[in-house]
């Protein structure tokens, strides 16, 4: 027996009726891993011709803005 995914409109109705039940909560996309973010920033920075200090600042900014780093401390 295979299960089909719950249609989004049905999931929304069930979540409205049972808001504390995690089974009916909206599906969220998983957060990207820090390594994926770092690779993307480095690839874009190198393509733009940034130096090492600029690349480091870009990586730091991307990690903090996505909540993967807490303002200076990993």
C-alpha positions as a Python dict, from the first residue, in 0.01 Angstrom:
ca = {
    (1, 'X'): (0, 0, 0),
    (2, 'X'): (149, 333, -106),
    (3, 'X'): (42, 667, 31),
    (4, 'X'): (-12, 969, -185),
    (5, 'X'): (96, 1308, -49),
    (6, 'X'): (-175, 1517, 113),
    (7, 'X'): (-296, 1788, -126),
    (8, 'X'): (-195, 2138, -3),
    (9, 'X'): (-555, 2267, 10),
    (10, 'X'): (-664, 1973, 230),
    (11, 'X'): (-357, 2016, 450),
    (12, 'X'): (-441, 2387, 494),
    (13, 'X'): (-801, 2307, 594),
    (14, 'X'): (-688, 2042, 842),
    (15, 'X'): (-425, 2276, 985),
    (16, 'X'): (-688, 2547, 1032),
    (17, 'X'): (-910, 2297, 1216),
    (18, 'X'): (-627, 2138, 1420),
    (19, 'X'): (-354, 2409, 1447),
    (20, 'X'): (-148, 2234, 1719),
    (21, 'X'): (-127, 1899, 1541),
    (22, 'X'): (215, 1883, 1368),
    (23, 'X'): (94, 1629, 1113),
    (24, 'X'): (-117, 1897, 942),
    (25, 'X'): (137, 2179, 964),
    (26, 'X'): (242, 2330, 630),
    (27, 'X'): (539, 2163, 466),
    (28, 'X'): (846, 2385, 476),
    (29, 'X'): (1156, 2360, 265),
    (30, 'X'): (1462, 2238, 455),
    (31, 'X'): (1723, 2503, 524),
    (32, 'X'): (2034, 2476, 308),
    (33, 'X'): (2342, 2338, 476),
    (34, 'X'): (2614, 2590, 561),
    (35, 'X'): (2845, 2420, 309),
    (36, 'X'): (2598, 2477, 26),
    (37, 'X'): (2576, 2846, 117),
    (38, 'X'): (2955, 2879, 137),
    (39, 'X'): (3006, 2707, -200),
    (40, 'X'): (2746, 2930, -367),
    (41, 'X'): (2896, 3249, -223),
    (42, 'X'): (3249, 3149, -320),
    (43, 'X'): (3146, 3057, -674),
    (44, 'X'): (2961, 3386, -722),
    (45, 'X'): (3241, 3591, -561),
    (46, 'X'): (3510, 3431, -774),
    (47, 'X'): (3302, 3490, -1086),
    (48, 'X'): (3275, 3857, -985),
    (49, 'X'): (3652, 3879, -925),
    (50, 'X'): (3647, 3946, -550),
    (51, 'X'): (3962, 3915, -341),
    (52, 'X'): (3996, 3690, -33),
    (53, 'X'): (3884, 3952, 220),
    (54, 'X'): (3575, 4033, 15),
    (55, 'X'): (3497, 3663, -21),
    (56, 'X'): (3529, 3613, 355),
    (57, 'X'): (3295, 3906, 419),
    (58, 'X'): (3046, 3764, 171),
    (59, 'X'): (3051, 3421, 335),
    (60, 'X'): (3010, 3577, 680),
    (61, 'X'): (2720, 3795, 563),
    (62, 'X'): (2542, 3505, 392),
    (63, 'X'): (2574, 3278, 696),
    (64, 'X'): (2450, 3544, 940),
    (65, 'X'): (2161, 3651, 717),
    (66, 'X'): (2036, 3293, 689),
    (67, 'X'): (2063, 3234, 1064),
    (68, 'X'): (2340, 2978, 1029),
    (69, 'X'): (2578, 3188, 1237),
    (70, 'X'): (2508, 3413, 1533),
    (71, 'X'): (2673, 3750, 1476),
    (72, 'X'): (3039, 3655, 1494),
    (73, 'X'): (3021, 3320, 1669),
    (74, 'X'): (2970, 2995, 1481),
}
